[in-house]
Amino acid sequence: MINLLIKPSSSLCNLRCRYCFYADEAKNRQQASYGFMTEETLEQVIKKALEYSADGCTIAYQGGEPTLIGIDFFRKSIEFQKKYNKKGIPVHNAIQTNGYRLGKEWAEFFAENHFLVGLSLDGTKDIHNAYRKNASGEDTFFDIMDTKSIFDKYQVDYNILTVVNNKTVKKTGKIYEFYRKYKLNYLQFIPCMDPFAEGIKINGNEPGEEFSLSKQDYGRFMMELFDLWYEDLKQGRQPYIRTFENYIAILMGMPAEACDQNGYCGIQYVIEADGEVYPCDFYVLDNLKLGNLNTCTMEEIDRKRSKLRFVEDSRNQTEECKNCRFHPVCRGGCYRYRTVPETDGMKNCLCEGYRMFFDYTLGRMQEIAETLLLK
């Protein structure tokens, strides 16, 4: 199985989210935006990926805002998939979107072609609108809720992605109840990042940006969220929260489905609009180019990845981390957060928050895992 993450609109976006990690990445390379992907580049990407894969392919689209390129791009992608899937391998399509003013046509397309859609929503109106404005500085909450309603009507398969920022942590319970009220049962919560130039200051007591959260606040947020989820679990009505489900899978002896929870980077092909490939969505930077699929083969790209030792370097952790009693389930977290230099490796800037969370929840997660193993 190979995993493509295509950026058809590069860093172009119709929102101006204050904490956007990809806008920050774009500022840290020579060319901020590569515009829109051409049909010719898309064809090369799909053709080479399907010829290379032996057992399956996941094609995800992200941005910027990927839908800015227009729906015909995605129709053409489906057409190329059918044309070049000569081995008959499973192909899964997914997209991460801000959901801003997407209407019936998009919903029908996603449903008809079985796209898994990630919809960005930061909780209740006041929290969402704090940092997720459109290009004119206007609030976007009701636009996203309109899209959610359209997705429900046309039975689009979607989940909610929520960025945990300094405002989120103060309203954990309200956000949880809001999601329950609107039957949002598939949830992802990801911690807000400081910009590259800030070096991710979450490791200190003074976060680097207005929207940042301290490591202690992140720990408290995760603890409160788990309590709410666990109470619903006991009543058989819990939502799917990706982080918790992955930790329980790890405790059951299975690999995490989320690469950040495995403790090292997986093999990914992140493809910018010009066809250039990078090893990770958090590292679409000039010094990590692996090759361009307009001219390179997948094998050449893999060789460049190996030469750069990106995956190997993502295993760089301190001895303190490796010897921690929580390491078998925590595994050091995402490479992008492992930014605190120590004499023997790199430490996760959220470490104290993770320790708080696991100290508080690990026993209950082990009980859940043991119960599931007995079934």
C-alpha positions as CSV (number, residue, x, y, z in Angstrom):
1,M,0.0,0.0,0.0
2,I,1.4,3.4,-0.9
3,N,0.1,6.7,0.3
4,L,0.0,9.8,-1.8
5,L,-0.8,13.3,-0.5
6,I,-1.4,15.6,-3.4
7,K,-1.5,19.4,-3.0
8,P,-3.4,20.4,-6.2
9,S,-3.7,24.1,-5.1
10,S,-0.3,24.3,-3.4
11,S,-0.5,26.8,-0.5
12,L,-3.4,28.8,-2.1
13,C,-6.3,29.1,0.3
14,N,-9.6,31.0,0.7
15,L,-9.2,31.2,4.5
16,R,-6.5,33.0,6.5
17,C,-6.3,30.7,9.6
18,R,-3.9,32.4,12.1
19,Y,-2.1,29.1,13.0
20,C,-1.9,27.5,9.5
21,F,1.2,25.3,9.5
22,Y,1.3,25.1,5.7
23,A,1.3,28.9,5.2
24,D,4.3,28.8,7.6
25,E,6.0,26.1,5.6
26,A,5.4,28.1,2.4
27,K,7.2,31.1,3.9
28,N,10.2,29.0,4.6
29,R,11.0,28.0,1.1
30,Q,12.1,29.9,-2.0
31,Q,8.7,29.6,-3.7
32,A,5.7,30.0,-1.5
33,S,3.1,28.7,-4.0
34,Y,3.4,26.5,-7.1
35,G,-0.1,27.5,-8.3
36,F,-2.5,24.8,-9.6
37,M,-1.5,21.3,-10.6
38,T,-1.8,20.7,-14.4
39,E,-3.7,17.8,-15.8
40,E,-0.5,16.5,-17.3
41,T,1.2,16.4,-13.9
42,L,-1.8,14.8,-12.3
43,E,-1.7,12.1,-15.0
44,Q,1.9,11.3,-14.3
45,V,1.4,11.1,-10.6
46,I,-1.5,8.7,-10.9
47,K,0.1,6.6,-13.6
48,K,3.4,6.1,-11.9
49,A,1.8,5.5,-8.5
50,L,-0.6,2.8,-9.7
51,E,2.1,1.1,-11.8
52,Y,4.4,1.1,-8.8
53,S,2.0,-0.1,-6.1
54,A,1.5,-3.9,-5.7
55,D,-1.4,-4.0,-3.3
56,G,-3.2,-0.7,-3.0
57,C,-3.1,3.0,-3.0
58,T,-4.5,5.8,-0.9
59,I,-4.8,9.2,-2.7
60,A,-5.4,12.1,-0.3
61,Y,-5.7,15.8,-1.3
62,Q,-4.8,18.6,0.9
63,G,-3.6,22.2,0.8
64,G,-3.8,25.1,1.1
65,E,-7.4,24.5,0.1
66,P,-7.5,21.7,-2.4
67,T,-11.0,22.4,-3.7
68,L,-9.9,25.8,-5.1
69,I,-8.6,24.0,-8.2
70,G,-12.2,23.1,-9.1
71,I,-14.2,19.9,-9.2
72,D,-13.2,18.9,-12.7
73,F,-9.6,18.2,-11.4
74,F,-11.0,15.5,-9.1
75,R,-13.2,14.1,-11.8
76,K,-10.1,13.8,-14.0
77,S,-8.3,12.1,-11.1
78,I,-11.0,9.4,-10.9
79,E,-10.7,9.1,-14.7
80,F,-7.0,8.5,-14.6
81,Q,-7.4,6.0,-11.7
82,K,-9.7,3.9,-13.8
83,K,-7.4,4.2,-16.8
84,Y,-4.1,3.2,-15.1
85,N,-5.3,0.8,-12.5
86,K,-4.5,-2.2,-14.7
87,K,-3.7,-4.4,-11.7
88,G,-7.1,-3.9,-10.2
89,I,-5.7,-2.9,-6.8
90,P,-7.8,-1.1,-4.2
91,V,-7.7,2.7,-4.5
92,H,-9.0,4.9,-1.8
93,N,-9.6,8.7,-2.1
94,A,-9.6,11.2,0.7
95,I,-9.6,15.0,1.0
96,Q,-8.9,17.5,3.8
97,T,-10.9,20.7,3.3
98,N,-11.8,23.8,5.2
99,G,-15.4,23.3,3.9
100,Y,-15.8,26.9,3.0
101,R,-18.9,27.4,0.8
102,L,-18.9,23.9,-0.7
103,G,-22.3,23.1,-2.1
104,K,-24.4,20.3,-3.5
105,E,-22.2,19.5,-6.5
106,W,-19.2,18.8,-4.2
107,A,-21.3,16.7,-1.8
108,E,-22.7,14.6,-4.7
109,F,-19.3,14.0,-6.1
110,F,-17.7,13.0,-2.8
111,A,-20.6,10.6,-2.0
112,E,-20.7,9.1,-5.5
113,N,-16.9,8.5,-5.5
114,H,-16.6,7.3,-1.9
115,F,-14.3,10.0,-0.8
116,L,-13.4,10.2,2.9
117,V,-13.6,13.9,3.7
118,G,-11.8,15.6,6.6
119,L,-13.7,18.8,7.5
120,S,-12.0,21.4,9.6
121,L,-14.0,22.7,12.4
122,D,-12.6,24.2,15.6
123,G,-15.6,23.5,17.9
124,T,-18.2,26.1,18.8
125,K,-18.8,29.4,17.0
126,D,-16.7,31.7,19.2
127,I,-13.7,29.3,19.3
128,H,-13.8,28.5,15.6
129,N,-14.2,32.1,14.5
130,A,-11.3,33.3,16.7
131,Y,-8.6,32.1,14.3
132,R,-10.4,30.8,11.2
133,K,-11.3,33.8,9.1
134,N,-11.8,34.2,5.4
135,A,-9.5,36.3,3.1
136,S,-11.6,39.4,4.0
137,G,-11.3,38.8,7.7
138,E,-14.9,37.5,8.1
139,D,-16.1,34.7,10.3
140,T,-16.6,31.3,8.7
141,F,-18.4,29.2,11.3
142,F,-21.8,29.3,9.8
143,D,-20.4,28.6,6.3
144,I,-18.8,25.4,7.6
145,M,-21.9,24.3,9.4
146,D,-23.9,24.8,6.2
147,T,-21.4,22.5,4.4
148,K,-21.8,19.9,7.2
149,S,-25.6,20.0,6.7
150,I,-25.1,19.5,2.9
151,F,-22.8,16.6,3.6
152,D,-25.3,15.0,5.9
153,K,-28.1,15.4,3.3
154,Y,-26.0,13.6,0.6
155,Q,-24.5,11.1,3.0
156,V,-20.9,12.1,2.5
157,D,-18.5,10.1,4.7
158,Y,-16.7,12.7,6.7
159,N,-14.8,13.3,10.0
160,I,-14.0,16.5,11.9
161,L,-10.5,17.8,12.4
162,T,-10.1,20.2,15.3
163,V,-6.9,22.2,16.0
164,V,-6.3,22.4,19.7
165,N,-5.2,25.9,20.5
166,N,-5.2,28.2,23.5
167,K,-8.9,28.8,23.3
168,T,-9.9,25.2,22.8
169,V,-8.4,24.0,26.1
170,K,-10.6,26.4,28.0
171,K,-13.8,24.9,26.5
172,T,-13.2,21.2,26.2
173,G,-16.6,20.2,27.7
174,K,-18.5,22.7,25.6
175,I,-16.9,21.5,22.4
176,Y,-17.5,17.9,23.2
177,E,-21.2,18.5,24.0
178,F,-21.5,20.6,20.8
179,Y,-20.1,17.8,18.7
180,R,-22.5,15.3,20.4
181,K,-25.5,17.6,19.8
182,Y,-24.7,17.7,16.1
183,K,-23.9,14.0,15.9
184,L,-20.3,14.6,14.9
185,N,-19.0,11.1,15.9
186,Y,-15.6,10.9,14.0
187,L,-13.1,13.3,15.5
188,Q,-9.5,14.2,15.2
189,F,-7.8,16.6,17.6
190,I,-4.3,17.9,16.7
191,P,-2.2,20.3,18.8
192,C,-1.6,23.8,17.3
193,M,2.0,24.4,16.0
194,D,4.2,27.4,16.5
195,P,5.9,28.6,13.3
196,F,9.2,27.1,12.2
197,A,10.9,30.4,13.0
198,E,9.7,30.2,16.5
199,G,11.2,26.7,17.0
200,I,7.9,25.6,18.6
201,K,8.0,27.3,21.9
202,I,5.4,25.1,23.5
203,N,8.3,23.5,25.4
204,G,8.5,26.7,27.5
205,N,6.0,28.3,29.9
206,E,5.5,31.1,27.4
207,P,4.0,29.8,24.1
208,G,5.4,31.5,21.0
209,E,2.2,32.8,19.5
210,E,-1.2,34.1,20.7
211,F,-2.9,30.9,19.6
212,S,-0.3,28.5,21.1
213,L,-1.0,26.3,24.1
214,S,1.4,25.3,26.8
215,K,2.4,21.7,27.2
216,Q,0.5,21.6,30.5
217,D,-2.6,23.0,28.9
218,Y,-2.4,20.3,26.2
219,G,-2.1,17.6,28.9
220,R,-5.1,19.0,30.8
221,F,-7.2,19.2,27.5
222,M,-6.4,15.5,26.7
223,M,-7.2,14.4,30.2
224,E,-10.6,16.2,30.2
225,L,-11.4,14.9,26.7
226,F,-10.6,11.4,27.8
227,D,-12.9,11.6,30.8
228,L,-15.8,12.7,28.7
229,W,-15.1,10.0,26.1
230,Y,-14.7,7.3,28.7
231,E,-18.0,8.1,30.4
232,D,-19.7,7.8,27.0
233,L,-17.8,4.5,26.3
234,K,-19.3,3.0,29.4
235,Q,-22.7,3.8,28.0
236,G,-21.9,2.5,24.6
237,R,-22.2,5.9,22.8
238,Q,-18.7,7.1,22.6
239,P,-17.5,9.0,19.4
240,Y,-14.5,7.7,17.5
241,I,-11.6,9.9,18.6
242,R,-8.6,8.9,16.5
243,T,-5.9,9.5,19.1
244,F,-7.6,7.3,21.8
245,E,-8.4,4.6,19.3
246,N,-4.8,4.4,18.1
247,Y,-3.4,4.2,21.6
248,I,-5.7,1.4,22.4
249,A,-4.7,-0.4,19.2
250,I,-1.0,0.0,20.3
251,L,-1.9,-1.6,23.7
252,M,-3.5,-4.5,21.8
253,G,-0.2,-5.1,20.0
254,M,-1.2,-3.5,16.7
255,P,0.5,-0.7,14.8
256,A,-1.0,2.8,15.0
257,E,-2.9,3.9,12.0
258,A,-1.7,7.5,12.6
259,C,2.0,7.8,11.8
260,D,2.7,10.3,14.6
261,Q,1.6,7.7,17.1
262,N,4.1,5.1,15.8
263,G,7.0,7.3,16.9
264,Y,8.7,7.4,13.5
265,C,7.7,8.6,10.0
266,G,6.1,6.3,7.5
267,I,6.8,6.2,3.8
268,Q,4.7,9.0,2.3
269,Y,4.7,10.8,-1.0
270,V,3.7,14.4,-0.5
271,I,3.3,15.9,-3.9
272,E,3.2,19.7,-4.5
273,A,1.4,21.2,-7.5
274,D,4.5,21.2,-9.7
275,G,4.9,17.4,-9.2
276,E,7.8,17.7,-6.7
277,V,7.7,15.0,-4.0
278,Y,8.6,15.4,-0.3
279,P,8.7,12.9,2.6
280,C,6.1,14.5,5.0
281,D,3.4,17.1,4.9
282,F,5.2,18.9,7.8
283,Y,8.4,19.1,5.8
284,V,7.6,20.4,2.3
285,L,10.8,22.3,2.3
286,D,13.5,23.0,-0.4
287,N,16.2,20.8,1.2
288,L,13.9,17.8,1.4
289,K,12.9,17.5,-2.3
290,L,12.9,13.8,-3.4
291,G,12.4,14.3,-7.1
292,N,9.7,15.4,-9.5
293,L,7.2,12.8,-10.8
294,N,7.1,14.5,-14.2
295,T,10.6,13.3,-14.8
296,C,11.5,10.8,-12.0
297,T,10.4,7.3,-11.3
298,M,9.0,6.2,-7.9
299,E,12.1,4.0,-7.4
300,E,14.3,7.1,-7.9
301,I,12.3,9.0,-5.3
302,D,12.6,6.1,-2.8
303,R,16.3,6.0,-3.3
304,K,16.6,9.8,-2.6
305,R,14.5,9.3,0.5
306,S,16.8,6.6,1.7
307,K,19.9,8.8,1.0
308,L,18.4,11.7,3.0
309,R,17.7,9.3,5.9
310,F,14.5,11.1,6.7
311,V,12.7,8.1,8.1
312,E,15.8,7.0,10.0
313,D,16.3,10.4,11.5
314,S,12.7,10.5,12.6
315,R,13.6,7.8,15.2
316,N,16.0,10.2,17.0
317,Q,14.9,10.2,20.6
318,T,16.6,10.8,23.9
319,E,17.5,8.0,26.2
320,E,15.2,9.5,28.8
321,C,12.4,9.2,26.3
322,K,13.2,5.6,25.4
323,N,13.5,4.6,29.1
324,C,10.2,6.3,30.1
325,R,7.5,4.0,31.4
326,F,5.1,5.5,29.0
327,H,7.3,5.0,25.9
328,P,5.8,1.7,24.8
329,V,2.5,3.6,24.1
330,C,3.6,7.2,23.6
331,R,6.6,6.3,21.4
332,G,7.9,9.9,21.5
333,G,5.2,11.4,19.4
334,C,5.4,13.2,16.1
335,Y,8.9,14.0,14.6
336,R,7.7,17.6,13.9
337,Y,7.2,18.1,17.7
338,R,10.5,16.6,18.6
339,T,12.3,20.0,18.6
340,V,13.9,20.3,22.1
341,P,17.6,19.5,21.7
342,E,19.2,17.4,24.4
343,T,22.7,16.0,24.6
344,D,21.6,12.5,23.4
345,G,18.8,13.3,21.0
346,M,15.6,15.3,20.4
347,K,12.8,15.6,23.0
348,N,9.1,16.1,22.2
349,C,8.1,19.7,23.1
350,L,4.8,18.3,24.5
351,C,6.5,15.7,26.7
352,E,5.2,17.0,30.0
353,G,1.6,17.1,28.6
354,Y,1.9,13.5,27.4
355,R,3.2,12.4,30.8
356,M,0.2,14.1,32.5
357,F,-2.2,12.4,30.1
358,F,-0.7,8.9,30.3
359,D,-0.3,9.0,34.1
360,Y,-4.0,9.8,34.3
361,T,-5.5,7.5,31.6
362,L,-3.1,4.6,30.9
363,G,-4.8,2.2,33.4
364,R,-8.2,2.7,31.9
365,M,-6.8,2.4,28.3
366,Q,-5.2,-0.9,29.3
367,E,-8.5,-2.2,30.7
368,I,-10.2,-1.3,27.4
369,A,-7.5,-3.0,25.4
370,E,-7.7,-6.2,27.6
371,T,-11.5,-6.3,27.3
372,L,-11.3,-6.0,23.5
373,L,-8.7,-8.8,23.3
374,L,-11.0,-11.1,25.2
375,K,-13.9,-10.6,22.7
